[in-house]
Amino acid sequence: MDDRDNAFELNYEAIGHRIRIARKEEKLTQETLAEKMDISVAHVSGMENGNTGIGIQTLVKASNVLHVSVDWLLHDNLEGYTINFETEIRNILNGCSDDQKKILLVLLKNNRKALDELAEEE
């Protein structure tokens, strides 16, 4: 059996999807992301479509530029991954205006209250 048969393969399509989500949340175009990462627009497009492999240096650059963690980008590739809720919330809030943050806070408090009330009924 060839060692390559046991090699772990990354799901580049899932990573690319997360890069696209983060890029849009940061309100960046592919061109701007490419410039900030010092790579070509074609490379960004290929990453987002899952057609281009992503090396560790590129993954870290994307993480830094997009203000998301590497584990968030790799989430769909990790076995037994548990969500870091604080990081996820921080990522959501990152691109929000102060007004949007206030609205999200009210929604979160109301939803928490509703969940507590449902739990009391059970």
ChimeraX attribute file (.defattr): number of C-alpha atoms within 10 A of each C-alpha:
attribute: neighborCount
match mode: 1-to-1
recipient: residues
	/A:1	5
	/A:2	6
	/A:3	6
	/A:4	8
	/A:5	8
	/A:6	8
	/A:7	8
	/A:8	8
	/A:9	9
	/A:10	14
	/A:11	14
	/A:12	22
	/A:13	18
	/A:14	19
	/A:15	25
	/A:16	24
	/A:17	16
	/A:18	19
	/A:19	24
	/A:20	21
	/A:21	15
	/A:22	24
	/A:23	21
	/A:24	14
	/A:25	16
	/A:26	17
	/A:27	13
	/A:28	15
	/A:29	14
	/A:30	19
	/A:31	15
	/A:32	14
	/A:33	20
	/A:34	18
	/A:35	13
	/A:36	15
	/A:37	19
	/A:38	11
	/A:39	13
	/A:40	14
	/A:41	17
	/A:42	13
	/A:43	16
	/A:44	26
	/A:45	17
	/A:46	17
	/A:47	22
	/A:48	22
	/A:49	17
	/A:50	17
	/A:51	14
	/A:52	16
	/A:53	17
	/A:54	19
	/A:55	9
	/A:56	10
	/A:57	9
	/A:58	15
	/A:59	18
	/A:60	17
	/A:61	16
	/A:62	24
	/A:63	18
	/A:64	14
	/A:65	14
	/A:66	24
	/A:67	16
	/A:68	22
	/A:69	17
	/A:70	16
	/A:71	14
	/A:72	21
	/A:73	22
	/A:74	19
	/A:75	18
	/A:76	16
	/A:77	17
	/A:78	11
	/A:79	7
	/A:80	7
	/A:81	12
	/A:82	8
	/A:83	11
	/A:84	10
	/A:85	9
	/A:86	9
	/A:87	13
	/A:88	14
	/A:89	10
	/A:90	12
	/A:91	19
	/A:92	15
	/A:93	15
	/A:94	16
	/A:95	16
	/A:96	14
	/A:97	10
	/A:98	10
	/A:99	9
	/A:100	12
	/A:101	15
	/A:102	12
	/A:103	12
	/A:104	15
	/A:105	12
	/A:106	12
	/A:107	12
	/A:108	12
	/A:109	12
	/A:110	12
	/A:111	12
	/A:112	12
	/A:113	12
	/A:114	12
	/A:115	12
	/A:116	11
	/A:117	11
	/A:118	10
	/A:119	9
	/A:120	8
	/A:121	7
	/A:122	5
